[in-house]
Amino acid sequence: MNTDVLNNQQDFPILEIKDLYVNYGGIEALQKINLFVNNGEVVTLIGANGAGKTTTLRAISKIINPRHGTIMYSGRNITRRQPHEVVQLGIAHCPEGRRVLARQTVLDNLLLGAYIRSNQTEVRNDIQYQFEMFPRLAQRRHQLAGTLSGGEQQMLAIARALMSKPKLLLLDEPSLGLAPTIVREIFSIIQNLRATGVTILLVEQNANLALQIADRGYVLEAGCITLSGAASQLITDERVKKAYLG
């Protein structure tokens, strides 16, 4: 292959959002959002409840459609793609509140996460890989997901998202409602995922923990990005410390 083509493929971010606006009825939820995520990064979105963080992820995964703007993924315009097409291209969304299928077993949840894949041998191998990454899920593989603890459900939600073999994982509030010891375990898992080559866009209420593991961050306020930069800079920024770090 032409090396110029290879170089060009490496020049653009895996995700780039340009001038994104999203409305809920007459309410403007996002205004002029511009952000990018490079391959292999963990990038975090922080902000108060209602700032637009979850809406940003939903726009990327096409759960909602923007009023204006462009969403580029690996050099492709996905602004008007359907949700299943976005998954097929390599984006997985692990939603806020976990949203596991409560009346299905752990194993069934993982199988449903792989619904776009046709090679069943590879799917079985990846289920085994998830069980190695999440040993508690292996122990509960035949247990109904609704009977798992909150931390176990979060592990299942992440594992289910990974079953689609994503290159980009959208991770929404993984620490929500969990005990501090479980939160540390979940964040250790996120760091391990980054080490395996998964790029992560992380929405997280615990700004301190998010900035500790992220490469870069964006601060959202009332649907607008008001601050961005390296995580190491944001975590020491007086405005961020006063508003989000306590």
N, C-alpha and C positions, 0 to 999 in steps of 0.2 A: 504493500500500500504506500501511496505517496506520503512522505514524512510531513509535508506541509499540511495535508489533511489531518494527520494525527495531531500535529501541533495546534491546528485550529480547533479540534475537538476538545483539547485541554484548556483552551483560552477562556471558555465561558463557564459560569457557575453551573452547578447541577440544578439550582433553582434560582430564578430571578423574577421578582415581582416589580412591575412598573406602573406607577400612578393608579393604584387600585382603589376603587370606590365600591362599597357595598351598602345597600339600603335594606332595612326591614320595614316594609311599608313606607311611611313617610319619614322614618328615622334614618339618618345617615350613620351607619355603624362604623364604617371605615372611610377615611378620607386621605387620598393621595399617599397611599402606602408604597414605599420603595424599600425593598430589601433584597438581599441575596444570600445564598448558602453555597459555599464551595464544597467540592467533593471531599469527604472524610472529616468534615467539621461537625462539631456540636454547636449549634447556634440557639440561643434562648430568647424568648419573648417574655418580658416581665411587665407588670403593671397591675393596677387595682382591678377588682371585679368589675366587669362591664366595660373594660378599656378597649376590647376588640381582639383579644388574643385568640380565643376560641373561634371567633368569626374568621380570622385570618386562615386558620388551619382548615376550616370548613370550605372556604373559597378555593383553597389549593386542591382539596380532595373532591371538589365539585358537588359537595352536599348542598351548597348554595351557589348561585351565579352572581358574579359581580355586575354592577351597573356600568362600570367603566374600568379600563385598565387591561394589562396584559400579564399573564402568568406563563413563564417559560420554564420548561423542564428539559435538561440535557439538550438545549438548543432547539427544542420543539415548542411551538405555541400550543398550550393545552387549555387556554382560556375557555373554549367552548366544547371541550371534551366531556363525555359522560363519565360518571363515577367508576364504572367497571373498566372503562378504557384507561383511566388514570392508574388503577391498580395493575392492569396488564403492562403498563409502561414502566412500573417499578416504584410506585408510591404507595405506602401503607399508612393508614390512619388509626392510631390507638386512641379512642375517644375519652373525653372526660367522663368519669363515673363508671369506667371499665366496660359496661354494656356486654357482659358475657351472656351467653344463652343459658339462663338459669336452669331450665328443665332438660338440658342436654349434658352429657358427660364431658369431662375434661377432654377426652380423646375425640369426641364428636366436635367439640369447639375447634380443636386444632385441625381436624379434617375440613371443616367448613372454611377455615382460614386459607386453605389451599384450593379453593373451588376453581380458580382460574388455571390450575395446572393439570396436565393430562398424564404425565409419567408417574404412575402409582408407586413404582419402586423408589423413585427419588422422594416422593411424598413420605413414604414409610421411613426412609432414611432420615429425612428432616424431622419427622416426629421424634425419632430416637434422639436426634441431636438436641431438640428442645427439652426432652426429658433429662438429658445430661446437663444442660444448662440450668434447668429448673428441677432439681431432684424431688422437691415436694410435689410437683405436678405428676411425676412418675409414680409416686406412692399413691396418688389419688386419681389415676387415669380413668377409672371406672366410676368415680364419684360424680354426682350431679354438681354442676358448676355453682348453682345457687347455694349449695351447702358449704362452700369453701369460705375461709376467712377473707377479710378485705384484702390483705396482703397477697394471699394466694390467688384471688380473683385478678389482682393487678398483674401478677406474674403471668396468669393465663391470657389476659388481654394482650400483653406484649408478645407472648409466644404465638398467639393466634395471628397477630399482625405479621410476625416474621415468617409465618408459613407461606406467605405469598412471594417470598424471596425479594423483598424490597431493596432498592438502592438508597431510597430516602424514607425515613420513618418520621411521621408526624406524631409526636407524643404529647398528649394533652393532660396536664395536671396529674402526673403519676403518683404524687405523694398525698393526694386529697383524701382526708379521713383516715390516714394510717398512723399507727404509733411510731414514735421516733426511731425505735430500733428497726422497724420494718422499712421506714423511709430510707435509712442508711443502706439497707440491703438492696432496695430498688435502685438507688443511685449507683451503687457498686455494679449492678447489672447493666445500667446505662453506659458506664465507663467500659465495661467488658464488650458491649456491643460496638462501641466506637473502635475498639481495638481489632474487631473482626472486619472492619471496613464499611460498616453501616453509617451513613450520614444521617444526622438527627436534627430536626427542628423541634425544640422543646418549649412548651408552655408550662410554666410552673409558678405556683403561688409562693413557694419558698425561694425567694430571690437569692438569698445567700448561698444555698446549696446549688442552685442552678448556675450561678456565676462561678462557683468553685470548679465546676466540671466543664464549663463551656469554653469555647475559643473566643466567641464574640457574642454580643447581645444587643437587643433593641428594647427600648422602653416605650410602651404605648400608653397614651393618656387620651381618653375621650375619642378614640378612633384614629388618633394621629401618632406617628413616631416623633417623639420629642428629643430623643437622645439615642446614640448608637456608638459602638466602639468595641475595642478589645475587652473581654470579660475582666481581665486584670485591672483595667482602667476604671470600668464601671463600678467594680466592687469597692473602690476607694473614692469614688466621686461623692462629694458631700451631698449633692442633690439626691442621688440614689440612696445613700446611707440614711438620709433623713426621712425619705418617703417610703422605702421598702425594706431596709435592713434593720431598723429598730435601734 
